[in-house]
């Protein structure tokens, strides 16, 4: 058998609570103190019975006898007490008094076994079928259901149960029966000879010394229990140890020396034992001695010599076990400590201390956590000689110095070794925490003592804070976090235990230190990290601790964000900060967090930026820097302050929005913005104009907050909340960039006065721009939003997008033109002439221009190299990505960007020089100055960086357009958006384009406009001529573009344009559209460079059947006159599709009703000549290949059948001249056509022609 590398001791898992002697966390815990039977337990186990219980039906889940194929067999049976045949007096004595040949005796395994052999089914008893005859006694109601009181041998079966309550019932039932049996035995008055004779009859030989006064039932039970603690089946060790402790503590005739001999005899380790058997024997000894210790009766206070000798023997044996195996050390030492605690001073010194291994263990095991556990548990009782020889006890001899930094350094090695119990926490940690937090156990102090202890209590709390800080910094941060994975995992468990025990929340700053949180961030940085799940579990436990109160949430949020630069959730892949913040439900909680963030921001912005960590709490130890590193530290601190300001501002920005989602908006704005905003320190002091703009925004915000309660309409409230949100974000933005407030304050006030003037009164400013005042509010709003999207922070841009969404229904053509100008800015095709050009002179009727031929493009490339080089130089000039806040300057700036002109250009149409431009607009002056001198403040010197910023700005505006076309597909402005997006898409598809812009525009066109399926523009405002012109250009683009993506978008655009044009026509047909498609069809058949496919035209007439007849005559003509057989065949297929020759087509002649056939015959009259001419041409000159010939003959057959169906009263001679038909019929009789499908088609065609003729 393969040996296991390490066997864990049967210790319970630690759940964060302190360890109590004999409780569930002990090595032999059963949920109650072993060996102590309380009155409540007796009442629960021995209730009063009634006659009505005889017919009670009980469901019992029993464990089968042994194992079947390695799987435990469970049976669930119903028992009725009336069916039980055994006597109610059946007891353990009755079972034992049976002869060995009885049925019960045969089923009790191990009675005749010799030698200390142990098997996994040692405690297995009779099969489960015999349980029905042994069910007697009262029924006990437990949480899991009704459990009957076991009797007889059933007691031992129940002791191995995995349910703790079942084991408890069995142990108490055993104590009950043994007590009764011993009492009957003592009353019988048997002498020694009779007892020896009875023992011989039972096959047990001589009685062990010390058990002569015990009844045979007690003797049997002791042997059975001692053997059972060595069994590894289910929970045998726990159950049998519990019963053994209870029996030893209850039956007074049992002597401790006899139990020791019984353990030595039945659990002796021999050389013939294998690994598992030896392990079971060692664990059996441990549990047996543990039961002796937990019994308490055998030792008392150890005042008597025999009790002292017993204590010495048990101590020696337990420490001997600890020396043998590592996994036995912790439980063995814990039992020794428990034994020492229950003994008196004299008994402890003469009993436990007298054991030779005890003093050696304390003296020699200086690096063992078990020795430390023993020392701190028994420190008060240790004699001075042992105290002085123990290296783990403070050198001063004062146990209060245990947590002094000098002594903690000595304890580090043994505390590091405690990680061998991974993943459990060693018991020494619980003992240390009990001592550390003993004065703050939470017990109430009498009023008479409180007054005298106020000063002492303050000193104690101060001392405790120092101890906690020192312990965490030296032991956890200095020894565990910097070590192995197991010790890091231990540190995570300790953090949770410490936080649960802290008497004051101010101590949490030492636990939530930078080192510890950095460790968590490192462990969660990758899913491949071995501690990834453990770290996430630790974060979850800490969050559960903080969720109990808002006072705990706030420091935890600050700690998480401060040491992760505000990216804790992203770094740890959790939602911890989001969950903690969502748990704030009161205005006081938000105000506390807000105030804490304000303090951090002011410290970071102020001159004393180094104090920021002290505001949050950086731990006990602080790093000292030398004079050489002073400069580097200063730079790092400055960079750190920038990150701190960034995440603090991000958190401050979202607080009001989180708060007013749960609380009234007016109260939130009053507490978190209006009153608290002046507490924040700006990065740069505000000028007079900037301060005036901030005050104007605050005044507007205050008026809007009062209007929230008056709003009843849902749409109006959404607009009001969105506008409040952007004003709040602008106020925060002024702390970092005050220029934003100056540029937007007036426009914001104008917008609010025009939109919300009926809800609240606004003062009319005297210095308001007349042009902005007269313009529609949506023009001003779009202008402001574009300027914010160009140069603001993420929070402001997000708020701007939200404002656009709630106001998008009011978008007008002028505002849309500004947005489209941004999207088209700097969209040039480089050296080559673009496939698509946009006429800037008429934004409402933009047209797509495509080059007429490839040769024209080549000539343009070869003949204009100089101009192209000039254009390239212009392209590499610095591009300014900021958008002017005022509408006029915004338009001018974007046109400059779009045209790519520079200040020195000879083609500049303006008569203004640089100085005049400076006066005209400060923002444009900065652009020109930047281009003239090559540098500039606030702009990037890298052209690539400027270009990237412009692309990002475009993507933001495209997001707004995407939302608009998605929410308002029927708005006529969509027709103005389409040409510009096509222009940008074609340019970006070139090698010089941006892939992000290409993908976004393609998504908008295909998913939102062409395939949205939510409607299209309708009404008299739709400009049909402009759409038809755009249709021509789109067809040209689809037929000439060599880029597949462009062709796909152009074809979908054509389908959509046809839907809009035909959907807005009074008639089903439109002559201009038919002519446009006819020209495209002619181009398809005549021009080799045409990229259109036959499938495109098939989609056109299948989607719009009214267009089919307009294409039919040209297709029939191409059936005879196309350039090649392939094109002829394509014409045949297209014509057949229009005529409905497909079997499943709705236009199939065979599926038409009489009325439909009559209408169809009337519509086809103009094309009869072309149809018959095409048929005769194919009959005269059929294709060479048989597959093509079969397809052509099939078309001819379908045409003749169509004519016969639509015109049943006419013969073929009325449509075909007989002189022309005769040669064709004669050609069909040629046997060269072969056999098969082709032959069948020829025969069918001959029949039709002859019949019709």
N, C-alpha and C positions, 0 to 999 in steps of 0.2 A: 504493500500500500504506500502510495506517495505521501510523504510527510508534508504537513502544512508549515509554511514559513513562520507563522505566528498565530497563536490561538488567543483570542480575546477572552478575558475573564468575564464571567457572567454578571457584569455590572450593568446597571440600568443606564439608559441614555439621559444626558443632562438636558433639562428643559429651561434652564435659566433660574430656577429657584434654589434657595440655599439648602444645604444638606442637614437633615435632622437624624440623630442617631436612631437607628431602628426603623426609619421611615422608608418611603418608597425608593429613595435614592440610595439606600444602603445596598450592600452586596447581596443580601438575601431578601430584599423587600417583597412583600406580598400585598402591599397597599395598606397594611396595618402593622402595628408593633408586634413582632413575633413573641409569642409566649405570654402575652398579657391579654386575658379574656375579660372584656368589660361587660357591664350589665346590659348595655345596649346590644352587644353581640349575642348574649345569652337569650335575650328576649326575641331577637330576630331569628335565632336558630331553633329555639324551643318554644314555639307559641302553643297556646292552648288548643287542643283538638276538640272536635265535636262529632256527633254522629253523622252529621251531614257530609262529612268528609269521605265516608265510605264509598259514595257513588261519584266522587269527583274524578273527572277525566283530565289527565295530565299529558302534555306533549313533552317528551324528553328526547334530547339529541344525545346519543351515546356514542362512545368511541369504541370501535371494534377491538377484538383481541389480537394484538400484534399487527402485522402489516401484510398486505396482499400485493405481491409484485412491486414492492417498494412504495406503494401508495396507501395512505391511511384510509381505512374503510370507516365510513360514517353511516349510521342507520338512524332513522327517525321513526319511533314507534309510539303508539298510544297505549297507555296503561290505565286500567281501572282498578281502584283499590279493592273492589269486590271480587276481582279475578285472582288476587294474590292468595296462594294456597299456604304460604309459609306462615308460621305463628308470629303474632305481634311481639313475642318475647325473643325473637331471633336476635342474638347478639354475638359479639366477638368471642365470648367465652364458649357459646354453643358451637361455633364453627371450629374453634381450636380443640374442643373436647372430642370431636369426631376422630375416628381411627384413621390411620394413614390410607387405608384402602377405600375410604369413602369417596364419593364423587367430587365433593368439594376439595378434599385433600389432594386429589390427583391434579386438579386444575391450578393449584397454588404452586407455581414454579419456584425452584430454588430451595425447597425444604430439605432435600437430601444432598444438595450440592456440597462438595468439599473443596476447601481452598478458596482463596480470595479471587474468584473469577467474576467478571462483570459483563453483562450483556445488555444490549439496548432495550430488551423487553423484560428486564428484571422485575419491573413492577406490574407487568401485565398479569391479569387475573383471568377469571373464567370468561367464556365467550359472552357476547352481548345478549344472546338469547336467554341466558340464565338471569338476566337483570330483572325480568318480570317476576320471578319468584322471590327476589330479595328486596323488592320495593316496599318498604314499610316506614312508618313514622310520619311525622307531620310534614306538610308542604310549606316551603319557605318562599315568600314572594320577593323576587329580586328584580333589578332593572331589566334584565334580559328575559324575564318571564317567570313562571312558577317552577322552582327546582325542588324536588322531593328531598327530604332528609335521608342521607345514606345510612345504611345499617350493614353490619357484618362486613364481609369482604368488599362490599360496594364502596366502603370508605376509601380503601386503597386505590380503587379505580379512579375515584373522583380526585384524589390527591395529585394525579398526573394531568388533570384538565388544564387547558390553556386559559380558561376563564378564572380570574382571581377570586370572584365570589363563590364559585363552586369549590375551589380549593379551601377557602375559609370555612365553608359549611362542613366539608369533610373533616378538617382538622378539629373543629369544635365538637363534631359528632364523635370522633375518636376519643377525645378527652372525656366526653360524657360516658362513653361505654367503659373506658378503662377505669375511670373513677368508681363507677358502679361495680365493676368486676373486682377491683382491689378491695372495696368495702365488703363485698360478699365473701371474698377469700379470707379476709381478716376475721370476720365473724364466724367462719367455719371452724377455726382453731386447729388446723392441720399442723402436725409437728414436722420436724426436719426430715425424718425418715419417710413419711408419707409424701412430702414434697419431692424428695429425690426419686422415689418410686414413680411418681407421676411424670417427672421429667424424663425418666428412662423410657416409659411407655410412649411418650410423645416423640422419642427418638432424638432428644436434644443432648443427651449425655449429662455431664455434671454442670451444675449451675455456675455461672461466672461469679467471682467474688463480688459481693455487694448487692447482688440481686436475689439473695435468699429470701428476703421478706416480700418479694414481688409475686404477684399471681402469675400463673402461666400466660394469661392474656397479655399482661404488661411485658413479660419477657419476650414473648413472640413479637409484640408490637415494636419493642426497641430494636430487635434484630432486623425486622422488616424495614423499619424506618432508616436505620443506618445503612442498610444495603441500597435502599431506594434513592438516597442522596447521590449515589454514584451513577444513576441511570441518566442517559441523555435523551430519553424518549419524552417528547413534548415538554411539559413543564414539571417533570418529576422532581428535579432538584429543588425548585422553589416550594412545591407542595409538601414534599417529605421533610424538608428542613423546617418549614412552618409548623408542621405537625409535631416534629421532634422537639422543637423549642417549647411548644405548648405543653406537651406531655412532661418534659423535664421540669417545667415551671409549675406544674399542677400536682403531679403524683409525688407525695413526700417521701415515699420509701426508696426512691431511686438515688443512688450515690454517684457523685461525680467521678470518682476513681473507676467505678465499674463501667461507666460510659466510655471513659478513655480507653480502657482495655477492650471494650466491645468494638470501638472504632479501629483500634490497632489490629484486632483479630480479623475483622471482616473487610477492612479496606487496606490490607497490607500490600505493599508493592513488591513484586517478585521479579526475578531476572527473566522469567519466561514471558512476561507481558510485552505486548507490542505497543506501538506508539499511542493509538487511540485508547487502548485499555489503560495504559499508564496515565494518560490525561484524565480519563474518567475517575480513576482512583484518587488522583491528586485533588481534583475538584470535589470529589465526595468527602475527602478529609476536610477540605476548607469549609464546605457547607455544614459538615457535622460539628466542627469546632465553633463555627458561627452560631449554630443552634444552641450549643452549650453556653456561649457568651450571652446570647439573647434571652436565655431562660431566666437569668438574674437570681433565681432561687438558690442555685448551687453555690453561688459566691457570697451573696449578701453584701456585707461591708468587709468581708475577709478578716473578721476579728479572730477567728479560730485557726489553729495551725493547719487543720486539714483543708480548710478553704484557701489559705495562703499557698499551700502546696499545690492545690488544684490550679490556682491562678498562675503560679509559676510554670506548671507543666503546660497549660494551654498556651501561655505566652511563648514558651520555648518552641512548641510545635508549630504555632502559627508563623513565627519568624523563620523557622526552619523551612516551611513551605515557601516563604517569600524568597529565601536564598536559592531554592531549586529552580523556579521558573519565573520569568519576568512577568508573565500575565497574571501571576498570583500575588505579586508584591503589593499592589494597591489595596485589594480587598483584605489581605492578611494584616497589613499594617493598620488599616481602618478598624478592624476588629480588635486589635491590641489596644488602640486608642480608645475605643468604646469600652473595653473592659477596664482600662485604667480610670476612665471617668466615673464609672459606677462604683468603684471601690473607695473605701475610706483611706485616709492618709497612711495609717499604719499598714493596712492591708496592701496598699499600692506599693509601699516601699519594700515590704517583706515578700510580696507575691510577684508583681510584675517586674519591679526593678531587680529582683533577685535572679531572674532568668539570665543566664550568661550571654545569650545573644542580644538581649535588650540593650545593654550598655555598649556592646560592640557595634550594634546597628546605628546608634546615635553618634558614636565617635568616628566610625570609619566611613559611613555613607554620606560624606559631605556634599557630593554632587547628585544625590538622589532626591527627587521630589517626595518620595515616600518617607524618607527620614525627616524632611522638613514638615510634612504632615503630622508625623508622630510628635515632633518637638513642639509645634505650636498648639497641638491639641492637649498635650500633657505638661505644658510649661509650668503651670501653677503648682503641680504636684511633684515635679522633679526635685530630687534632693540637690543641694548646692554642688556636690561633687560631680554629678552628671551635667548640671548646667554649665559648669566651667569647662568640662571636657567636650561639650557639643559645639562644633564650629559654626553651626547654623544659628545659634542664639547670639544676640548682640553682645559685643565685647564688654559693654558697660554693665551687663547683667540686668539692665532695665528693659523689660519687654516692650515698653512704650517706644523704644528707639528702633523697633523692628523696621519701620518705614522711613528711617533716616537715609539720605542718599548714600552714605558710606556703607551702611549695612545692606542696602538694596543691591549694591554692586557685588557683594559676596553671595547674594541669593540668586543672581542671574544664571549661573551654570545649572543649578538644580531646577530652576523654573523653565529653562530651555529644554531640559530633558523630559519635562512633563508632556511634551508633544508625542511621546511614544504611544499614548493612549488614543491617538487620532483615530476616528473623528470625534471621540468623546472629549470632554473636558475633565482633566484630572481633579480629584477631590480636594487637592491642596489649594486650588484657586478659590473654591467656595469657602474654605476655612479662612483664607487670607481676607476675602471680602467681608466675612462675618466679623473679623477683628477690626478691619479698617473702618467699617460703618457701624460698629457696635454702639457708639454713643448716640447715633442718629437712627435708632431702630424704629422710631415713630411712636414710642410709648409716651403716654401722657404724664406730665409732671404735676405733682400735687401743688395746689395754689400756694400753700405755705412755704414751699421751697422755691417757687418760681422767682420771687423777688430777689432772694439772696444769690441766685445763680445766673442773673442776667449777664453780669460781666464775665463770669466764667464760661457761660454758653457762647458768648461772642468770641472769646479766646479759643474755645474748642472748635468752633466753625472755621476760624482762621487757620488753626493748626491742621484741621482736616483738609482744607483746600490745598495747603502746602503739601500734605502727604499724598493726596490724589494726583496733584501735578507731578510730584517727584516720581511716584510709582509708575504713572503712565509714560513719562518721558524716558525713564531709565530702563524699565523692564520691557514695556510693550514697544515703544518706538526705537529704543536703542538695541534691544536684543531679539525681538520677535519679528518685527516688520522687515528688518534688514536681513533676515535669515531665510530658511527653507520655506517651501510651500506649506508644509504642515504647520509651521510656526506662524506663518501669515494667516492661515485658516484659524488657528487658535486666537490670534489677535482680533479677528473679526467676531468670534464668539464673545471674547472678553469685552469688546466695545458695547455689545448689546447688554451684557450683564452689568457693566458699570452704569450705563445710562438708566437702567431700571432701578438701580440702588441709590442714585445720586439724591442727596437730601435737598439740594438747591440747584435750580436751573443754571445758575452762573458757573457751576463746575463743568457744564457740558462743553465749554470752549476748549478744555484740555483734552477731552476725548475726541471731539471733532476737530482734530488738529490737521495741519497741512500734511504732515507725514502720513497720517492714517488715511485721509481722503485721497491723497496721491496714490497710495497703495491700491485703494479701491478702483481708482481711475485706470491704473496700469493693468489691473487684473481683468477689467471689463473692456479693455481696448481691442481685444481680439477674442472671437469665439473659440479659437483654438487654445486659449490659455486654460491651464488645468484648474485654475481657481475662478473661472468665469461665472459658473453657476453659483459657487459659494459666495462670491462677491455680490452678485445680484440678490441672493437670499439675504445677505447681511444688510444690504441697502433696504430691502423690503421690511426687515425686522426693525431697523431704525426708524423707518417711516411709520410703522405701526405704533412704535413708542411715541412718536411725535403727534400722531393723529388724535390723541386723547385730549389735547388742549391746544388752543391757538398760541399760548405762550411758548410751547415747545416747537411749534411749526416754524415760527419766525427765525430763531437762531439756526435751525437746521437748513432752512432755505438759504440764508445768507452764507452759511458755511459751504453748502454744496456749490453755490454759484461763484463764490469768491475764489476758490482754489481750482476752478475749472474754466475761468474766464467767461462765465455765464453760459457754458455749453455742457452742463452736467448731464442732462437728459440725452443729448446727442452722443456724448462720449461713452456713457454707460448703457446705452440702448434701453433705457427705461423711461417711464413717465413719472418719475419721482417728484420733481419740482412742480410739474403741472398738477399732479394729484394733491400735493401739499397746498398749493395756492388755491386750488378749487375748494379745499376744505375751509377756507376763510369765509365765514358767513355773517359776520357782524362788522359794522362800520368801525368799531374800536380795534378789531383785529387788523383790518386794512390800514388803519391809521398808525398802529404800532409798526407794521412792516414799512409803511411809507416813511415814517420818522427815522427808522433805522437806516433805510436807504439814503435818505437825505443827509444823515450824519456821515455816512461813508463817502458820499459824493463830495461833501464840503471838505472832508479831511483830505481826499485825493486831489481836489482842485487847489486847496490851500497850500501854503508854503511848507507845512509839516506833513508832506505826503507819506513819510515813513511810518506814521502812526496808524495807518489804515489797518494793518494786521492786528494791532492791539485793540482796535475797535471791535473786530470780530472775535479775536482770541486765537493766538497763534500757538499756544502750548506753553510748556514750562520753560524749555530751553530756547534761548535766542542766540543766533549766530553773531560772533564778533568779527569785525573786519579790520584789516591792517591799513596802514596809511597808503601802501602801494595799491591796494584794491579799491581805494576810496572813489576814484574816478569811474571805474567800471561799475561799482555798486550804485553810484549816482545815476548812471545811464540806465541800468537795469531797473532801478526804482522808478525812474521817469517813465520808462516803457510800461512798467507794471501799473502805474497810475493811469495811463491811457487806457489800458485794458479794463481797469476797474471802473473808470468813468463810463466806458462803453457798455458794460453789462449792467451797471447800476441804472443808466439811463434807459436801457432796453426794458428793464424790469419796472421802472417807474412809469414808462409809457403805457404798459398794458394793465397796470393796476386799476386805473379808473374804469376801463372797459370791462374788466373782470368783475369789478364791484357793482357797476350799475346793471349788470345782467341779473343780479340777485337782490339788489337794494334800489331804492328810489334814486333816480338820476340826479335830482336836485340836491339831495343830501350828500351824495358822493362827490359831486362837483364842488360843493361848499367846503367839504372837509379835506378832500385830497388834491384839489386844484387851486381853488380861489384862496383859501387860507394857507395852504402848505406851499404853494409855488414861491412866495417871497422868501421862504427859508432856504431855497436852493441857491448856491453860489455859481454864477455864470463863469465859464472858462475865461472869457474876456469881458472886462467891465463894459456895460452898455453906454452908448452915447446918448445924447439928449433925444435925437430922432428915434433911435432904437427903443429907448424907454417909452417914448410916446406911442410908438406902434404896439409895443407889448401891452400897454394900458388900454389901447383901443381894442385889441383882441380880448383882453380880460373883460372889458365892458360888454362886448358882443356876446361872449360866453355866458356872462351872468344873465343877460336878457333872455338868451335862448333857454337857459336852465329853468327860468320861471315860466316859459311858454310850454314846457313839456307837459305839465299838468292840464293845460287847456286843450290839448290836441285830442281829437276823437277819431279822426281818420287814420287808418293803418298806413297808407302811403305817405301821408303828411308826417306821421311820427317817424317813419323810416328816414325820411329826408332830414328831419330835425336831428335825430340821433347821429346820422352820418356827418352832418355839418358840425355838431358838437364834437364829434370824434376828431375831425381834422383840425379844429381850432385847438383842442387840447394837445394834439401832437405838434402843432406849430409853436405853441407856448414852450413845450419841452425843447423843441429844436432851437429856440432862441438862446438857450443856455449854452449851446455848442456853436451855432452859426446864427448870430443875431440878424444878419442881412436878410434872411428869409422873412422875418416878421415885417421888416421895412418894405419889402417888395410886395407883400400880399395883404397887409392889414387893411388898406383902403378898399381893395377889390372884394375882400371877404365881407366887409361891412356893407358894401353896395349890394352884393348878392343876397345877404341875409335880409336887408331892408326890402328888396324887391320880392323875395320869395315868402318871407315870414312877416311881412308888414301888417297883415291882417290879424296876427296873433299877439304881437308885441310892438310897442312903439320904439322907433330908432331915431336918434338925433341926426339931422342932416348936417354933414360937415361942410364947412365953407371952402376948404381946400381940396375938395374932391375933383378929380379929373372930369371935365365936362363930357369928353368922348366916352369914357367908361360909364358915366351916368346915363348917357343917352342910348348906349348900345343895349341890345337884349341881354338879359341876365345870363343866358346860356353861352353867349359869346364870351362874356367876361369869365364865366366859370371854366369853360374849356381852356381859355388862355391861362388862367391860374393853375389849373390841374396840369397842363403841359409843362409849365415852368417848374412845378413841384416834382413831377416825374423825372425831370432832367437833372436836378441837382440836389435833391433832398435825401434824407436817410430812408432806410427801409420802412420804418414805421409810418413816416409821412407819406411815402409812396403807396403803402397799403391803404391808408385812410383815403388818399386821393382816388384810388381805384374804387373804393366803396362808395364814395360820393358820386363818381361817374355812373355807377350801376343804378343808383336810386334816381338819378336825374337823366338817364339815357333816353327816356321817352320824349324828352323835350329837345333833343339834339337837332340843330338846324344845319342848313347847307354851309353857312359860313364857318361854323365851328368844326364841321366835318372837313372842310377844306384845309383848316389849320392842321388837323390831325393827319390828313393824307399828305400834306406837304412835308411833315416830319418823316413819314414812312418812305417817301420817294427821295428824300434828301441824300445826296451823294450816291445815287444809284446810276452809275455810268458803266458802260460796257467795255471800257479800256480802249485798246487799240482798234478793236473791230466795231463796225457799225452795229448797233443793237438790233436784235430781232423785233423788239417792241419799243416804240417811242411814244411819249406822252406829250401832247400839245399843252404847254403851260398856259397858253392864252385863254383856254376855255376849260376850266376844271369840270364843269357839269357835263361836257360832251367830249370827254377824252377818247381818243381814237388810237387804235393799235396800228402802227405802220410796220410793214414787213418788207424786206428787200425783195425785189422782183426775181433776181436770179443769183446763182452762185458766182457768175462771172462779174456781176456788179460789185459783189463783196470783194472779190479778188482784186478788181481794179481799184477799189477804194483803199485796200491795204497797200497795194504796190505804189500808188500815186501820192499818198499822203503820209509818208513816214515821218516827215519833219513835223507836221502838225500833230501826229500821234505822240511823238517824243515830247513835244511841248505840253501836250495834255497830260502825259505821264508825270512830267515835272510838277504840274499843277496838282496832280492827285496826291503827291507826297508832301504837300504843304500841310502844316498843322491844321487839324479840323477842330473847331470849337463845338462842343456837344451841349453847351448850356443854351437853354431857350429863354428868350427875354420875357420878363414878367408882363410887360405891356404888349398889347396886341400888335400895334404897328411895328414896334421894334422886333417883336417875335417874327413877324412875317418877313421883314427885311433880312434878319439874321439867317432864317432858314433858306431863303432864296440864295443867299451868298453861299451857304453850305451846299445847296443843291447844284448850283452852277459851277462850283469849284473855282470861282474867280479869286484872284489875289489882288492886292492893292496896286501892284505895279502894272496890271494888265492894260494893254492899249485899248481893249474893247470895252472898258468901263464906261457905261453910258451916263453915269452921274457926273455932275459938274462940281460936286463937293470935294474939297481936299481933306487931308487927314484932320486938320484942326477943326474944320467945320463939322466933320463927322464926330469928333470928340464932344462937341457941344450938342450935337443932335441926339446922341444917345451914349450914355456912359458905358453900357454893356458892349455895344458895337465898337466903341472906341478901344475898349480893352482887347477885343478880337483883333482889330487892325494893328494895334501896338504890338501885340504878341507876334503877329505875322511879320511885321516890319523888322523887329529886332531879334526875332528867333527865340525869345524867352518871355516869360510873363509870370506873374504871381497868380496862384490859384489854378494854373493850367499845367498840363503835363508837357514836358519837353519831348516826349517820345511820341511820334506820329502814330505808331501802332496802338499805344495806350489811348490816345484820343479817338482813334477809329473804333476801338473796342467799346469805349464809352458810348459812342454814337450808335453802335449796333445794339447795345443793351437798351438804350433809350427807344430805339425803333421797336424792339421786342415788347417793351412795356406798352407802347401805343398800340401795337398790334393786338395785345391782350384786350384792350378796351374795344377795338373794332370787332374782335371775335365775339365778345359779349354782346355787342350791339346787334350784329347780324344773327346771332343765335336767339336773342330775346325778341327782336323786331324784324323777322324775315319779310314781312309784307310792307315794310317802310320803303318809300320810293328812294330814300337815300342809299339803299343797297345798290341801286343801279349806278350811283356815283362812285361807290367804293370799288366795284368790280374792275373797271379799267385800270385804276391805280394799282390794285393788287396784282393784276396780270402783268403789268409793267415791271413791278418789283420782282415778281416771281421769275420772269424770263431773264432779267438781268442777274439775279442771284444764282440762277442755274448755271451760269457760265463759270469758267475756271477761276475767275476772279471774285466770285460771289461768296456770300457768307452762308454756310450750311444751316445754321440755326434759323436765320431769316427765311431761307428756302423752305425748310420743314414747317415752320409756323404758318407761312402764307399758303403753302399747299394744303395744310390742314384746314385753314379757314375756308379756302375755296371749295375743296372737295367735300368736307364733312359738314360745314355750317351753311354754305350757300347752295351748292349744286345738289348735294344728296341729303340736305337737311329734312326735306319732306314736311316742313311746317308752314308752307305757303310761299307765295312770291308776290312781288308788287303788282297791284291792280289799280285801275282807276284812270281818270282823265289826265293825271299828272305824269303818267308814263309816256316818255318821249319815244314814239315808235321809230321815227327816222334815225335817231341816235342809236337805238338798239339794232336796227338793220345795218347801219354802218359798222357798228361793232361786230355784228355777225359776219360781215364780209371779211373784216380784218382777222377775226378768230379763225375763219375757214382758211385764210391765207397762212396763218400761223401754224395751224394743224397740218397743212399740206406741205410746208417747207421746212419746218424745224427738224433738225437732226437729233434733238435731245428727246428721249423717250418720255421723260416726265413732263416736258412741255407739251408734247402731243396728247398725252392722257388728259392733262388739265384743259387744253384747248378743246378737245372733243367734248368733254363734259360741259364746258362752258357753252358750246354750240347747242347741246341738248337743252340746257337751261334757258338760253336765249330764245330758242324756238318755243319753249313752253310759255315764256312770258309774252312773246309777241303774239302767238296764236291765242293765248288766253285772254288777251286784251283786244282781240279783233271781234267785230260784230258778226262776221261770217267765218265759216270754218276754213276758208282758203284765203291766202294772201298772195297776190300776184308777184310782189317784190320778193317775198321769201321763196316762192317757187323758182323765180328767175335766178336768185342767188344760189340755190341748191343745184339748179340745172347747169350753171356755169362751173360749179365745183365738180359735178359729175363729168362734164366735158373735160375738165382739167385732169381728172382721174384717168380717163381713157386716152388722152392725147399726150400728156407730159410725163416723161420718164421720172423726173425728179419729184413728182407728187408723192407725198408720204401717206395720203389717205388710203384707207383699205375698204374693200367691199363691205366688210362688217359695219363700218361706220354708216354707210348709206342704208344698210339693212336695219340698223337701229333707228335711223331717222324715220323711215316709213312704217316701221312696226310701232313706234311710240306715237307717231302722228300720221294715221292712215290717210288723212286728206292730202298729204304730200305725195302719195304713191302715184296717183294718176298723172301728176305733172312730170314725173320722171319716166313714165312708162314709154312714151313715144321715143324719147332719146335712147332709152335702153334697147328698144326693139331695133332702132336704127343701128346701134352698136353691135347687135347680134350678127349683122351682116357685114358691117364696115369697120369693125375694130382692127387694130394694128396686128393682133396675133390671135391664135386660137385660144390662148389662155384668157385673154380679155373678152373674146367672144363668149367663152364659157362663163366668165364672171357676169357678163350681161344677161346670159340665159338664166343664171341662178337668181339674180336680182329681179328680173322680170317675172320669173316664176313665183318669187316671194310676194310680189305686188299682186299678182293674179290669184294668189291663194292656192297654189298647186300642192303645197305641203299637206300631208294627210291630216295633221292635227290643227291645221290653220282654221281660224274662224271664218275666213273668206273662201274656203274651199267650195267650189260650185256644188258639190254633192250635198253640202250641209245647208244650202240656202233655202229659205221659204219661197213660195211663189212671188210674194211681194218683193222680197229682196232680190230674187232673180230678175224680175222685171226692171227694177231700178238699176241693177248691175248691167243688164243688157243695154239700157239706155246710155249709161256712162261709157260703155266700151265701143259704141258705134263709131266714134272718130278714129279708133285705133284698130278696126278690123282689117283694113288694108295692110297696115304694118305687121299685124300678127300673121296673116296668111303669107305675106311676102317673106317674113322670117322663116316660116315653115318651109316654103318652097326653096328658099336658098339653102337651108340645111339638107333638104332632100337631094338637091343637085350637087352640093359640095359638102358632104359630111366630113367630120374630122377624121384624121388618119388613125389615131389610137382608138382601140375598141372601147375603153372605159369612157372616153369623152364622147364617142359616137353614141353609146348607150344613153348617156345623159342628155344629149341633144335630141335623140329620137323620143326619149321620155317626155321632153318638153313639147315636141310636136304632137305626140299622142294627147297630152293634156290640153293643148290648144284646140285640137279638133273636138275632143270631148266637151270642152267648155262651150264651143260654138254650138254643138248639138244640144247642150242643155239649155243655154240661154236663148237659142233661136230654134226651137223644135220644129217649126213649120216651114223652115227653109232648108234647101239643099246646099251642098258645098259649092255648086256651080254658080250660085249667086254671089259668092265671095271670091272664088278662084276661077280664072279663065281656063277653059278646058284645054286650049292649045298649050298653055303653060303647065297644066297638071299632068298631061299625058307623058311627057318625057320623064317627069319626076316619078310617076307610077312605074314606068318601065325600068327606071334605075333601081327601084326597090326590089325587083325580081332578081337582081344579081346575086348568085350564090356565094359571093365572096364575103358576105356579112357573117358567115359562120353560124354556130348554134348557141343555145343557151339563152340568156336574158336578152342579148342583142337580137337574136333571131325571133324571139317572142315579140319584142317591140316592133320589129319590121312587119311581122305578120299582122299584129294588131293595127298598125298604121295602114297597111294595105286594105284591111277590112273596112276601116273607117272611111278611107278615101274612096274606095269603090262604092261603099254603101251611100255615102253622101253624094258621090258623083252621079 
